[in-house]
Amino acid sequence: MKQLADKQQEKNIFEQMAHHEQVMFCNDPATGLQAIIAIHDTTLGPALGGTRMYPYQSVDEALEDVLRLSEGMTHKCAAAGLDFGGGKAVIIGNPEHDKSSALFRAFGQFVDSLNGRFYTGTDMGTTTDDFVEALKETNFINGIPEVYGGSGDSSISTAQGVVHALEATLEYLFGSHDLGTRTYAIQGLGKVGCKVAFHLLEARAEIYVTDLNPDRVRIIKEKAAKTNGNVYSVDRGDIYRTEADVFIPCAMGAIINDQTIDQLKVKAIAGSANNQLQTPGHAEKLQEKGILYAPDYIVNAGGLIQVADELYGPDPERVLVKTKAIYRMLFDIYQQAETDGVTTAEAAGRKVRRVIKEQQSRNNFYTRTRRPKWHIRE
C-alpha cells in the first residue's frame, strides 16, 4: 500500500509540473539551502522572476507556490510587452535567521547552472544584499543596487505604475484622470503602498489607510500634514467596508474573496498586491457588483519593467517611458472587456495568450542566420 501511495504522490507532482518547462530542486546540505526554481514558459525569452524566502511547512507547499508564481510571471511579462518568459524561485527557510552569505552563493551556483534560462532577484523575504552574494557566483541576477551596476530600488517604478493605473481607471470611469478629486482606500503601507499614498496626498486626494505597523500609518499622517491631502487610518478589517472611489490593495494576495466582495463599497480596485483574486471566478463576482477590476499583473508591472530593462544596461529615462505605457495598456483592457462582454481579467488573459501565440509563430519562421533575440547581459 505504501508503494502505491508513493507512486500516486509521484504522479501528482509530475501532474502539477505538467504545464511548466522545467522545475529544479536545489539542495545544498553544507549551507542548508533547500530551494525550488520553476521555469514556466520561455516562448517570449529567458524566464524572469524573483526569489522568495519563506518558512514553508512542507516541500509540497513550496512547490505549489513557486508553480503558481512562475505562471503569473509569464502573464505579467507578456502583458507588459517584455521579451522575457515566466519563472520564479522559492527558498525554504525563515528569512529572519536562516540566511547566510554561503547559502545565497550556493543558490547563485544553481541559477548559473541554468545558463541564462532564468534571471532572478529579490522578492518577499529577500533583499538586494542577499543577491549581491549570489552575484559572486552568477551574472544572471537583476534588481541589484546601483553601486553594483544595477538600477536600484524597483519599488519606485512599481508605485509609479500603480499611479498610472489609477489615472487610467479614473479616466475610464469618470472621464478625468485627476487624482485629487477622488478618494482611495489603501491596504498596506510597505515600500509601494507608502509611495502611492505620498503621491496621492501630494495630488490633494483623500485617503484611508491601514497597515499592521502603526509606525507606517504615523509616517503617512506626518506626510499629510505637509500637503493639502487628507489621511484617515482605519482598522485592518474595516478597510473593505470603507466608502471610497478606489480600493488599492498593496499587501497580501487572495484578499478579493467571497467574504470581502460583499463588504466592498468602492467603484474600482487597482493595487500592487499579487494574485488579488482568490479564484478566477471572483472577477465575475466583482463585475456583477459593478466594481471595475484592474488586473494586478498589469498594475504592478512597473517594477518588473525596471528589472527587465536593467539587463540591457540601466536607463531611468527608458524605464519611465515604458512604465507610462501601463496607462494605455490598462485602458485598452477596460475597453476590450467592454467590447467583448467579458471580465477585465479575461480580457487581459486573452491578450497574454495572443502575445505568446504570435511569438510562437515568429519562432517558427526559418532564416539562414537567426538574429539574437535578447541582447542582454550575460
C-alpha positions as CSV (number, residue, x, y, z in Angstrom):
1,M,0.0,0.0,0.0
2,K,2.8,2.4,0.8
3,Q,4.4,1.8,-2.6
4,L,1.1,2.6,-4.3
5,A,0.7,5.8,-2.2
6,D,4.3,6.8,-3.1
7,K,3.6,6.2,-6.8
8,Q,0.4,8.2,-6.6
9,Q,2.2,11.1,-4.9
10,E,5.0,11.0,-7.5
11,K,2.3,11.1,-10.2
12,N,0.7,14.1,-8.6
13,I,3.9,16.0,-8.5
14,F,4.5,15.5,-12.2
15,E,0.9,16.4,-13.0
16,Q,1.5,19.7,-11.0
17,M,4.5,20.4,-13.2
18,A,2.9,19.4,-16.5
19,H,2.5,23.0,-17.7
20,H,6.0,24.1,-16.8
21,E,9.1,23.7,-19.0
22,Q,11.4,22.9,-16.1
23,V,11.5,22.6,-12.4
24,M,14.8,22.4,-10.5
25,F,15.0,21.2,-6.9
26,C,18.2,22.7,-5.3
27,N,19.7,21.1,-2.2
28,D,23.0,22.0,-0.6
29,P,23.3,20.4,2.9
30,A,26.5,22.3,3.6
31,T,24.7,25.6,3.7
32,G,21.2,24.4,4.5
33,L,19.9,25.6,1.1
34,Q,16.6,24.0,0.0
35,A,15.1,25.8,-2.9
36,I,12.9,25.2,-6.0
37,I,13.3,27.1,-9.3
38,A,10.4,26.9,-11.7
39,I,10.6,27.9,-15.3
40,H,7.1,28.2,-16.7
41,D,7.4,29.4,-20.3
42,T,10.3,30.8,-22.4
43,T,8.4,31.5,-25.6
44,L,9.0,35.2,-25.2
45,G,12.5,35.0,-23.9
46,P,14.5,33.7,-20.9
47,A,12.5,33.3,-17.7
48,L,12.5,36.2,-15.3
49,G,11.2,36.3,-11.7
50,G,12.2,37.0,-8.2
51,T,13.3,34.6,-5.4
52,R,11.1,34.4,-2.3
53,M,12.3,33.1,1.1
54,Y,9.6,31.8,3.4
55,P,9.3,29.1,6.1
56,Y,7.0,26.8,4.1
57,Q,5.6,24.0,6.2
58,S,6.3,21.4,3.5
59,V,8.0,20.9,0.2
60,D,4.6,20.4,-1.4
61,E,3.5,23.9,-0.1
62,A,6.7,25.4,-1.6
63,L,6.2,23.7,-4.9
64,E,2.6,24.8,-5.2
65,D,3.6,28.4,-4.5
66,V,6.5,28.5,-7.0
67,L,4.5,26.9,-9.8
68,R,1.7,29.4,-9.3
69,L,4.0,32.4,-9.1
70,S,6.1,31.4,-12.1
71,E,3.0,31.1,-14.3
72,G,1.9,34.5,-13.1
73,M,5.2,35.9,-14.3
74,T,4.6,34.6,-17.8
75,H,1.4,36.5,-17.9
76,K,3.0,39.7,-16.4
77,C,5.8,39.7,-18.9
78,A,3.5,39.1,-21.9
79,A,1.1,41.8,-20.7
80,A,3.9,44.3,-20.2
81,G,5.3,43.6,-23.7
82,L,8.6,42.3,-22.4
83,D,10.9,39.9,-24.2
84,F,11.0,37.6,-21.2
85,G,9.2,34.5,-20.0
86,G,7.9,33.5,-16.6
87,G,10.0,32.0,-13.8
88,K,10.2,32.1,-10.0
89,A,12.2,30.6,-7.2
90,V,11.5,29.9,-3.6
91,I,13.9,29.2,-0.8
92,I,12.5,27.2,2.2
93,G,13.6,28.9,5.4
94,N,13.0,31.7,7.8
95,P,14.5,35.0,6.4
96,E,14.9,36.2,10.0
97,H,17.5,33.7,11.0
98,D,18.2,31.1,8.2
99,K,20.1,33.4,5.8
100,S,23.9,33.4,5.2
101,S,26.3,34.6,2.6
102,A,27.2,30.9,1.8
103,L,23.5,30.0,1.3
104,F,23.0,32.7,-1.3
105,R,26.3,31.9,-3.0
106,A,25.1,28.2,-3.3
107,F,21.8,29.4,-4.7
108,G,23.7,31.5,-7.2
109,Q,25.5,28.4,-8.4
110,F,22.3,26.6,-9.1
111,V,21.0,29.7,-11.0
112,D,24.2,29.8,-13.0
113,S,23.8,26.1,-14.0
114,L,20.7,27.1,-16.0
115,N,23.0,29.0,-18.3
116,G,20.8,32.1,-18.8
117,R,17.4,30.4,-18.9
118,F,16.5,32.1,-15.6
119,Y,17.2,35.6,-14.3
120,T,16.2,36.4,-10.7
121,G,16.4,38.9,-7.9
122,T,14.6,40.0,-4.8
123,D,11.1,39.1,-3.7
124,M,9.4,38.6,-0.4
125,G,11.9,37.7,2.3
126,T,15.0,38.5,0.3
127,T,17.0,41.7,-0.1
128,T,19.4,43.2,-2.6
129,D,22.2,42.4,-0.2
130,D,21.3,38.7,-0.5
131,F,21.7,38.9,-4.2
132,V,25.0,40.8,-4.1
133,E,26.2,37.5,-2.6
134,A,24.6,35.4,-5.3
135,L,26.1,37.7,-7.9
136,K,29.5,36.4,-6.8
137,E,28.6,33.1,-8.4
138,T,26.4,34.1,-11.4
139,N,25.7,37.0,-13.7
140,F,22.1,36.0,-14.1
141,I,20.9,38.3,-11.3
142,N,18.9,41.6,-11.7
143,G,17.4,44.2,-9.4
144,I,20.8,44.9,-7.8
145,P,22.0,48.1,-6.2
146,E,23.2,51.0,-8.3
147,V,26.7,50.7,-6.9
148,Y,26.9,47.2,-8.3
149,G,25.8,48.3,-11.8
150,G,22.0,47.8,-11.2
151,S,19.0,50.1,-11.4
152,G,18.3,50.4,-7.7
153,D,15.0,50.3,-5.8
154,S,12.3,48.9,-8.1
155,S,9.5,49.9,-5.7
156,I,9.8,53.4,-7.1
157,S,8.8,52.3,-10.6
158,T,6.2,49.9,-9.2
159,A,4.5,52.7,-7.4
160,Q,4.7,54.9,-10.4
161,G,3.0,52.2,-12.4
162,V,0.2,52.0,-9.9
163,V,-0.3,55.7,-10.2
164,H,-0.6,55.4,-14.0
165,A,-3.1,52.6,-13.5
166,L,-5.2,54.7,-11.2
167,E,-5.2,57.5,-13.7
168,A,-6.4,55.1,-16.4
169,T,-9.1,53.8,-14.1
170,L,-10.4,57.3,-13.3
171,E,-10.3,58.3,-16.9
172,Y,-12.4,55.2,-17.9
173,L,-14.9,55.6,-15.0
174,F,-15.3,59.3,-14.7
175,G,-13.8,60.9,-17.9
176,S,-11.0,62.6,-16.0
177,H,-7.7,61.3,-14.6
178,D,-7.4,64.0,-11.9
179,L,-6.2,62.0,-8.9
180,G,-7.0,64.8,-6.4
181,T,-10.8,64.8,-6.9
182,R,-11.3,61.2,-5.7
183,T,-11.0,59.1,-2.6
184,Y,-8.9,56.0,-2.0
185,A,-8.6,53.1,0.5
186,I,-5.1,51.8,0.7
187,Q,-4.4,48.4,2.2
188,G,-0.7,48.0,3.1
189,L,1.9,50.8,3.5
190,G,5.1,49.0,2.6
191,K,7.6,50.2,0.0
192,V,5.0,50.5,-2.7
193,G,1.9,51.4,-0.8
194,C,3.7,54.2,1.1
195,K,4.9,55.8,-2.1
196,V,1.5,55.6,-3.7
197,A,0.0,57.2,-0.6
198,F,2.6,60.0,-0.8
199,H,1.8,60.7,-4.4
200,L,-2.0,60.8,-3.8
201,L,-1.5,63.2,-0.8
202,E,0.6,65.5,-3.0
203,A,-2.3,65.4,-5.5
204,R,-4.5,66.7,-2.7
205,A,-6.5,63.5,-2.5
206,E,-8.4,62.0,0.5
207,I,-7.1,58.6,1.5
208,Y,-8.0,55.9,4.0
209,V,-5.1,53.7,5.1
210,T,-4.4,50.5,7.1
211,D,-1.3,48.6,8.0
212,L,-0.2,46.2,10.6
213,N,2.7,48.5,11.6
214,P,1.4,51.7,13.3
215,D,4.7,53.5,12.6
216,R,3.9,53.3,8.9
217,V,0.5,54.9,9.4
218,R,2.2,57.6,11.5
219,I,4.6,58.4,8.7
220,I,1.7,58.9,6.3
221,K,-0.1,61.2,8.7
222,E,3.1,63.3,9.0
223,K,3.3,63.5,5.3
224,A,-0.3,64.6,5.1
225,A,0.4,67.4,7.5
226,K,2.8,68.9,4.9
227,T,0.4,68.6,2.0
228,N,-3.2,69.6,1.2
229,G,-4.3,66.0,1.2
230,N,-6.2,64.2,4.0
231,V,-5.5,60.8,5.6
232,Y,-7.6,58.7,7.9
233,S,-6.5,55.5,9.5
234,V,-8.9,52.6,9.7
235,D,-8.7,49.2,11.4
236,R,-7.4,46.2,9.4
237,G,-10.8,44.6,8.8
238,D,-12.6,47.9,8.2
239,I,-10.7,48.8,5.0
240,Y,-13.0,46.6,3.0
241,R,-16.1,48.5,4.3
242,T,-14.6,51.9,3.6
243,E,-16.6,54.1,1.3
244,A,-14.1,55.3,-1.4
245,D,-13.8,55.5,-5.1
246,V,-10.9,53.1,-5.5
247,F,-9.6,50.3,-3.3
248,I,-5.8,50.0,-3.6
249,P,-4.5,46.6,-2.2
250,C,-0.7,46.7,-1.6
251,A,-0.2,43.9,0.8
252,M,-1.2,40.2,0.7
253,G,-2.8,38.2,-2.1
254,A,-6.2,36.4,-2.2
255,I,-7.9,39.4,-0.5
256,I,-10.7,39.5,-3.0
257,N,-12.9,36.6,-1.9
258,D,-16.4,35.7,-1.0
259,Q,-16.2,37.4,2.3
260,T,-14.6,40.7,1.2
261,I,-16.5,41.2,-2.0
262,D,-19.8,41.5,-0.1
263,Q,-18.2,44.3,2.1
264,L,-16.7,46.4,-0.7
265,K,-18.1,49.9,-1.2
266,V,-15.8,51.1,-4.0
267,K,-16.2,51.6,-7.7
268,A,-12.8,50.1,-8.7
269,I,-9.9,48.0,-7.5
270,A,-6.4,48.9,-8.6
271,G,-3.4,47.9,-6.5
272,S,0.1,46.4,-6.5
273,A,-0.6,43.2,-4.5
274,N,0.0,40.0,-6.4
275,N,-2.8,37.4,-7.0
276,Q,-5.5,39.6,-5.5
277,L,-8.3,37.3,-6.7
278,Q,-8.7,34.2,-4.6
279,T,-10.1,32.4,-7.6
280,P,-10.7,33.4,-11.2
281,G,-14.4,33.3,-10.5
282,H,-14.2,36.3,-8.2
283,A,-13.5,38.5,-11.3
284,E,-17.1,37.7,-12.4
285,K,-18.5,38.5,-8.9
286,L,-16.8,41.9,-9.0
287,Q,-18.3,42.6,-12.4
288,E,-21.7,41.6,-11.2
289,K,-21.4,44.0,-8.3
290,G,-20.3,46.8,-10.7
291,I,-16.8,47.1,-9.4
292,L,-14.1,47.6,-12.1
293,Y,-11.1,45.4,-11.5
294,A,-7.6,46.3,-12.8
295,P,-5.7,43.0,-13.3
296,D,-2.9,43.1,-10.8
297,Y,-0.1,41.9,-13.1
298,I,-0.7,44.9,-15.3
299,V,-1.0,47.4,-12.4
300,N,2.2,46.3,-10.7
301,A,4.3,45.8,-13.8
302,G,6.5,48.9,-13.2
303,G,9.0,47.0,-11.0
304,L,9.2,44.2,-13.5
305,I,9.7,46.7,-16.3
306,Q,12.6,48.2,-14.4
307,V,14.5,45.0,-13.5
308,A,14.0,43.6,-17.1
309,D,15.3,46.8,-18.6
310,E,18.3,46.7,-16.2
311,L,19.6,43.7,-18.2
312,Y,20.1,45.9,-21.2
313,G,22.0,48.5,-19.1
314,P,20.3,50.7,-16.5
315,D,18.5,53.7,-18.0
316,P,16.0,55.5,-15.7
317,E,14.5,57.6,-18.6
318,R,13.8,54.5,-20.7
319,V,12.1,52.8,-17.7
320,L,10.0,55.9,-17.1
321,V,8.8,55.8,-20.8
322,K,8.0,52.1,-20.6
323,T,6.2,52.5,-17.2
324,K,3.9,55.2,-18.6
325,A,2.7,52.6,-21.1
326,I,0.7,51.0,-18.2
327,Y,-1.9,53.7,-18.6
328,R,-2.6,52.9,-22.2
329,M,-2.3,49.2,-21.6
330,L,-4.8,49.1,-18.8
331,F,-7.3,51.5,-20.6
332,D,-7.2,49.2,-23.6
333,I,-8.0,46.2,-21.4
334,Y,-11.0,48.1,-20.0
335,Q,-12.3,48.9,-23.4
336,Q,-11.7,45.4,-24.8
337,A,-13.5,43.8,-21.9
338,E,-16.5,46.1,-22.5
339,T,-16.5,45.4,-26.3
340,D,-16.2,41.6,-25.8
341,G,-18.6,41.4,-22.9
342,V,-16.1,39.7,-20.6
343,T,-14.4,40.5,-17.3
344,T,-11.2,42.6,-17.3
345,A,-9.4,39.5,-16.1
346,E,-10.5,37.5,-19.1
347,A,-9.6,40.4,-21.5
348,A,-6.1,40.6,-20.0
349,G,-5.8,36.8,-20.3
350,R,-6.8,36.8,-23.9
351,K,-4.1,39.5,-24.6
352,V,-1.5,37.3,-22.9
353,R,-2.4,34.2,-24.9
354,R,-2.4,36.2,-28.1
355,V,1.1,37.7,-27.5
356,I,2.5,34.2,-26.7
357,K,0.9,32.7,-29.8
358,E,2.2,35.4,-32.0
359,Q,5.7,34.9,-30.7
360,Q,5.5,31.1,-31.3
361,S,4.7,31.8,-34.9
362,R,7.8,34.1,-35.2
363,N,9.9,31.4,-33.6
364,N,8.9,29.0,-36.3
365,F,10.0,31.4,-39.1
366,Y,13.1,30.0,-40.7
367,T,16.1,32.2,-41.6
368,R,19.6,31.1,-42.6
369,T,21.1,33.2,-39.8
370,R,18.9,33.9,-36.8
371,R,19.2,37.3,-35.2
372,P,19.8,37.0,-31.5
373,K,16.5,38.0,-29.8
374,W,17.9,39.2,-26.5
375,H,21.0,41.4,-26.4
376,I,21.2,41.2,-22.6
377,R,23.9,41.0,-20.0
378,E,25.4,37.5,-19.5
